[in-house]
Amino acid sequence: MANTKYTSDRATKWIRWVARIWGALIVAYVLLMLIGYGWNWVTTGLADPHEVEDVSLITYLGLALMVLGALALGIAWRWERLGGTIAVVSQLVFLMLSLIEGPIRLDLHFLVPCLMSITVATPGVLFLVCWWRSRKRAIPQNSI
């Protein structure tokens, strides 16, 4: 909540709460997936019983960037600029890796990662908008 005492603008407050709710849903989903993956690993001793052989490093890096983007949304609750920037940049890198991995084609192997990235990056952009609007409205100390 950066500069909340200076943000009397209702639109900024609405944008901030939309970003927080959207980001909280993404963080909860990612934590649920990580807990389920960890629980499966502890109980069965296997990372994934349906694991596919020969998964590329880019795929694992993309997964790590998605998790990083989701955790950055949690950071954005306190530091909007930092968390929003990390979320947006991680998703841009994820999209570039998706383009490197294969050619652009309109099938599920390309569209699903793009939609997931947009879903994670959108609250990051909203947090950055809130930070920018709050910074713009801040009252200088020497103006009194």
C-alpha positions as CSV (number, residue, x, y, z in Angstrom):
1,M,0.0,0.0,0.0
2,A,2.4,2.7,-1.2
3,N,1.3,6.2,-0.6
4,T,-2.2,5.3,0.5
5,K,-2.6,8.5,2.6
6,Y,-2.3,10.5,-0.6
7,T,-4.6,8.4,-2.8
8,S,-8.0,9.8,-2.3
9,D,-8.8,9.0,-6.0
10,R,-11.6,6.5,-6.1
11,A,-10.6,5.1,-9.4
12,T,-7.1,4.3,-8.1
13,K,-8.6,2.5,-5.1
14,W,-10.9,0.4,-7.4
15,I,-8.0,-0.5,-9.7
16,R,-5.9,-1.4,-6.7
17,W,-8.6,-3.7,-5.2
18,V,-9.3,-5.4,-8.6
19,A,-5.5,-6.0,-8.9
20,R,-5.3,-7.4,-5.3
21,I,-8.3,-9.7,-5.7
22,W,-7.1,-11.0,-9.1
23,G,-3.6,-11.4,-7.9
24,A,-4.7,-13.2,-4.7
25,L,-6.7,-15.7,-6.8
26,I,-3.6,-16.4,-8.9
27,V,-1.3,-16.7,-5.8
28,A,-3.8,-19.0,-4.1
29,Y,-4.0,-21.2,-7.3
30,V,-0.2,-21.4,-7.6
31,L,0.2,-22.3,-3.9
32,L,-2.5,-24.9,-4.2
33,M,-0.7,-26.5,-7.2
34,L,2.7,-26.4,-5.4
35,I,1.2,-27.9,-2.3
36,G,-0.5,-30.6,-4.3
37,Y,2.7,-31.4,-6.2
38,G,4.7,-31.5,-3.0
39,W,2.1,-33.7,-1.3
40,N,2.2,-36.1,-4.3
41,W,6.0,-36.2,-4.1
42,V,6.0,-36.9,-0.3
43,T,3.3,-39.6,-0.4
44,T,4.3,-41.5,-3.5
45,G,8.0,-40.7,-3.8
46,L,7.4,-39.6,-7.4
47,A,7.4,-36.1,-8.7
48,D,4.7,-37.0,-11.2
49,P,3.3,-40.5,-12.0
50,H,2.4,-39.3,-15.5
51,E,5.7,-37.6,-16.2
52,V,6.6,-37.3,-19.8
53,E,10.2,-38.0,-20.9
54,D,12.4,-35.5,-22.6
55,V,10.8,-32.2,-21.4
56,S,12.9,-29.3,-22.6
57,L,14.7,-26.9,-20.2
58,I,12.6,-24.0,-21.7
59,T,9.5,-25.7,-20.5
60,Y,10.8,-25.9,-16.9
61,L,12.1,-22.4,-17.1
62,G,8.7,-21.2,-18.3
63,L,7.0,-22.9,-15.3
64,A,9.5,-21.2,-13.0
65,L,8.7,-17.8,-14.6
66,M,5.0,-18.4,-14.1
67,V,5.5,-19.2,-10.4
68,L,7.8,-16.1,-10.1
69,G,5.1,-13.9,-11.7
70,A,2.5,-15.2,-9.3
71,L,4.7,-14.7,-6.2
72,A,5.5,-11.2,-7.5
73,L,1.8,-10.4,-7.3
74,G,2.0,-11.2,-3.6
75,I,4.9,-8.8,-3.3
76,A,2.9,-6.2,-5.1
77,W,0.4,-6.0,-2.2
78,R,3.1,-4.2,-0.2
79,W,5.4,-2.8,-2.9
80,E,3.3,-2.1,-6.0
81,R,6.1,-1.0,-8.3
82,L,8.5,-3.8,-7.4
83,G,5.9,-6.6,-7.6
84,G,4.2,-5.3,-10.7
85,T,7.5,-4.9,-12.5
86,I,8.6,-8.4,-11.6
87,A,5.3,-9.9,-12.7
88,V,5.2,-8.1,-16.0
89,V,8.8,-8.7,-16.9
90,S,8.7,-12.4,-15.9
91,Q,5.7,-12.9,-18.2
92,L,7.3,-11.1,-21.1
93,V,10.3,-13.4,-20.7
94,F,7.9,-16.3,-20.5
95,L,6.3,-15.3,-23.8
96,M,9.7,-14.9,-25.5
97,L,10.6,-18.4,-24.4
98,S,7.3,-19.7,-25.7
99,L,8.2,-18.1,-29.1
100,I,11.7,-19.6,-29.0
101,E,10.3,-23.1,-28.2
102,G,8.3,-23.3,-31.3
103,P,6.8,-21.5,-34.2
104,I,3.7,-19.4,-33.8
105,R,0.6,-21.5,-34.7
106,L,-2.9,-21.2,-33.6
107,D,-3.2,-24.3,-31.5
108,L,-3.4,-25.1,-27.8
109,H,0.3,-25.5,-27.4
110,F,0.8,-21.8,-28.2
111,L,-2.5,-20.2,-27.1
112,V,-2.7,-21.7,-23.6
113,P,0.7,-20.3,-22.5
114,C,-0.2,-16.9,-24.0
115,L,-3.5,-16.8,-22.1
116,M,-1.9,-17.9,-18.9
117,S,0.8,-15.2,-19.3
118,I,-1.8,-12.5,-19.9
119,T,-3.8,-13.7,-16.9
120,V,-0.7,-13.3,-14.6
121,A,0.6,-10.1,-16.2
122,T,-2.7,-8.1,-16.1
123,P,-2.8,-7.6,-12.3
124,G,0.9,-6.7,-12.5
125,V,0.0,-4.0,-15.0
126,L,-2.8,-2.8,-12.8
127,F,-0.5,-2.6,-9.8
128,L,1.9,-0.5,-11.9
129,V,-1.0,1.8,-12.9
130,C,-1.9,2.2,-9.2
131,W,1.7,3.0,-8.3
132,W,2.0,5.5,-11.1
133,R,-1.3,7.2,-10.1
134,S,-0.4,7.3,-6.4
135,R,3.0,8.7,-7.1
136,K,1.5,11.4,-9.4
137,R,-0.9,12.5,-6.6
138,A,1.6,12.6,-3.8
139,I,1.9,16.0,-2.2
140,P,5.4,17.4,-1.9
141,Q,6.6,18.1,1.7
142,N,7.8,21.6,1.0
143,S,4.6,22.9,-0.6
144,I,3.0,23.9,2.7
